[in-house]
Amino acid sequence: MRSRDLRNFDEVVADHKDMVYSFAYYYLGNRQEAEDVTQDVLVRFWRHWQSLEAEVMPRWLNRVTRNRSFDVLRSRTRRVRVMVDEVDETAAERVEATEPGPESSAAAASLQEVIRKAVARLPEPYRSAVILREIQEHSYADVAQTLEIPVNTVKTHVHRGRRMLRAALAESGHG
């Protein structure tokens, strides 16, 4: 185990915290949850940072961020299911009817917000691949290592994810 000082840790965190936050934000689509995930990931990083090689840190951080974001998303889905089960069917229909449609959301939001929402709706594994490759601009090889899948599979996921994004943007009038 290497002995690294606190200043070095602060520098590494400063270099990578935006990457962690942006992945969580695009994945979850919620600023508060992204901040919570970022904090959780950085606490976990604090526990492991001295044993990690410098060249492995970004991939390790992305992998932990993805896993933590997925956990939050799964938890959110469970909470929604419980809430829907607790209300009667009429109330659930009213909630669905008051949600803004894609047209009103696109009209009210900036293009960046529309893209973020479209990315957040991508199913896995396409969402992670698109965020890492297209938004965070990692190489295909780095994405493959982060997601622990072959490079050709990453290319396929990115290609299909882009196609889904184009379709979503076209539907919202931005494509």
C-alpha positions as CSV (number, residue, x, y, z in Angstrom):
1,M,0.0,0.0,0.0
2,R,1.3,3.4,-1.0
3,S,1.4,6.3,1.4
4,R,-0.3,9.3,-0.2
5,D,-1.0,12.5,1.6
6,L,-4.3,14.3,1.9
7,R,-3.3,17.0,-0.6
8,N,-2.9,14.3,-3.2
9,F,-6.3,12.9,-2.4
10,D,-7.8,16.4,-2.7
11,E,-6.2,16.9,-6.1
12,V,-7.5,13.5,-7.4
13,V,-11.0,14.4,-6.1
14,A,-10.9,17.8,-7.7
15,D,-9.8,16.2,-11.0
16,H,-12.6,13.6,-11.0
17,K,-15.6,14.8,-9.0
18,D,-17.2,16.5,-12.0
19,M,-16.9,13.2,-14.0
20,V,-18.6,11.3,-11.1
21,Y,-21.4,13.9,-10.7
22,S,-22.1,14.2,-14.5
23,F,-22.4,10.4,-14.9
24,A,-24.8,10.2,-11.9
25,Y,-26.8,13.2,-13.1
26,Y,-27.2,11.9,-16.6
27,Y,-28.0,8.4,-15.3
28,L,-30.5,9.5,-12.7
29,G,-31.8,12.8,-14.1
30,N,-32.0,14.3,-10.6
31,R,-29.5,16.8,-9.1
32,Q,-30.0,15.8,-5.5
33,E,-29.7,12.1,-6.1
34,A,-26.6,12.8,-8.3
35,E,-25.1,14.9,-5.4
36,D,-25.8,12.0,-3.0
37,V,-24.3,9.4,-5.3
38,T,-21.2,11.6,-5.8
39,Q,-20.8,11.9,-2.0
40,D,-21.2,8.2,-1.6
41,V,-18.7,7.4,-4.3
42,L,-16.1,9.8,-3.0
43,V,-16.5,8.3,0.5
44,R,-15.9,4.9,-0.9
45,F,-13.0,6.3,-2.9
46,W,-11.5,7.6,0.3
47,R,-11.5,4.1,1.7
48,H,-9.7,2.6,-1.3
49,W,-7.7,5.4,-3.0
50,Q,-4.3,4.4,-1.5
51,S,-4.5,0.9,-3.0
52,L,-5.6,2.1,-6.5
53,E,-3.1,2.7,-9.3
54,A,-3.4,6.2,-10.8
55,E,-4.3,4.9,-14.3
56,V,-7.1,2.7,-12.8
57,M,-8.8,5.5,-10.8
58,P,-11.1,7.0,-13.5
59,R,-12.4,3.6,-14.5
60,W,-12.8,2.5,-10.9
61,L,-14.7,5.7,-10.1
62,N,-17.0,5.3,-13.2
63,R,-17.7,1.7,-12.3
64,V,-18.6,2.5,-8.7
65,T,-20.6,5.6,-9.8
66,R,-22.6,3.4,-12.3
67,N,-23.3,0.7,-9.7
68,R,-24.3,3.3,-7.0
69,S,-26.5,5.1,-9.5
70,F,-28.2,1.9,-10.5
71,D,-28.8,1.1,-6.9
72,V,-30.5,4.5,-6.4
73,L,-32.6,4.0,-9.5
74,R,-33.7,0.5,-8.3
75,S,-34.6,2.0,-4.9
76,R,-36.5,4.8,-6.6
77,T,-38.5,2.2,-8.7
78,R,-39.4,0.3,-5.5
79,R,-40.5,3.5,-3.8
80,V,-42.8,4.4,-6.7
81,R,-44.3,0.9,-6.8
82,V,-45.1,1.1,-3.1
83,M,-46.7,4.5,-3.5
84,V,-48.8,3.4,-6.5
85,D,-49.9,0.3,-4.6
86,E,-51.1,2.5,-1.7
87,V,-53.3,4.8,-3.8
88,D,-56.4,3.8,-5.5
89,E,-56.6,3.4,-9.3
90,T,-58.4,6.7,-9.9
91,A,-55.7,8.7,-8.0
92,A,-53.0,7.0,-10.0
93,E,-54.8,7.9,-13.3
94,R,-55.0,11.6,-12.1
95,V,-51.2,11.6,-11.4
96,E,-50.4,10.2,-14.8
97,A,-52.7,12.8,-16.5
98,T,-51.0,15.7,-14.8
99,E,-47.5,14.7,-16.0
100,P,-46.3,17.0,-18.8
101,G,-46.1,15.3,-22.2
102,P,-42.9,15.1,-24.2
103,E,-44.0,18.1,-26.4
104,S,-44.5,20.5,-23.4
105,S,-41.3,19.3,-21.7
106,A,-39.3,19.9,-24.9
107,A,-40.8,23.3,-25.5
108,A,-40.1,24.4,-21.9
109,A,-36.6,22.9,-21.6
110,S,-33.3,23.8,-23.3
111,L,-31.9,21.3,-25.8
112,Q,-29.4,20.2,-23.2
113,E,-32.1,19.4,-20.8
114,V,-34.1,17.5,-23.5
115,I,-30.9,15.5,-24.3
116,R,-30.3,14.7,-20.6
117,K,-33.9,13.5,-20.2
118,A,-33.6,11.3,-23.4
119,V,-30.3,9.8,-22.0
120,A,-32.0,9.2,-18.7
121,R,-34.7,7.2,-20.4
122,L,-32.3,4.9,-22.3
123,P,-32.4,1.4,-21.1
124,E,-29.4,-0.4,-19.8
125,P,-26.8,-1.2,-21.1
126,Y,-27.1,1.6,-23.7
127,R,-27.4,4.4,-21.1
128,S,-24.0,3.7,-19.4
129,A,-22.2,3.2,-22.7
130,V,-23.6,6.4,-24.2
131,I,-22.8,8.5,-21.0
132,L,-19.3,7.2,-20.8
133,R,-18.5,7.4,-24.5
134,E,-20.5,10.4,-25.8
135,I,-20.9,12.6,-22.8
136,Q,-17.7,11.9,-20.9
137,E,-15.8,11.2,-24.1
138,H,-13.9,8.1,-22.8
139,S,-12.3,5.8,-25.4
140,Y,-14.1,2.6,-26.4
141,A,-11.4,0.7,-24.6
142,D,-11.9,2.6,-21.4
143,V,-15.7,2.1,-21.6
144,A,-15.1,-1.6,-22.2
145,Q,-12.9,-1.9,-19.1
146,T,-15.3,0.2,-17.0
147,L,-18.3,-1.9,-18.0
148,E,-16.3,-5.1,-18.1
149,I,-17.5,-6.0,-21.6
150,P,-15.8,-6.4,-25.0
151,V,-15.0,-3.4,-27.1
152,N,-17.2,-4.5,-29.9
153,T,-20.1,-4.9,-27.5
154,V,-19.5,-1.3,-26.4
155,K,-19.5,-0.1,-30.0
156,T,-22.8,-1.9,-30.5
157,H,-24.3,-0.5,-27.3
158,V,-23.2,3.1,-28.3
159,H,-24.5,2.7,-31.8
160,R,-27.9,1.5,-30.6
161,G,-28.0,4.1,-27.9
162,R,-27.4,6.8,-30.4
163,R,-30.1,5.5,-32.6
164,M,-32.6,5.5,-29.7
165,L,-31.5,9.1,-28.8
166,R,-32.1,10.3,-32.4
167,A,-35.5,8.7,-32.3
168,A,-36.4,10.3,-29.0
169,L,-35.1,13.7,-30.1
170,A,-37.0,13.4,-33.4
171,E,-40.2,12.7,-31.4
172,S,-39.6,15.7,-29.2
173,G,-39.1,18.0,-32.2
174,H,-35.4,18.4,-31.8
175,G,-34.1,15.7,-34.2
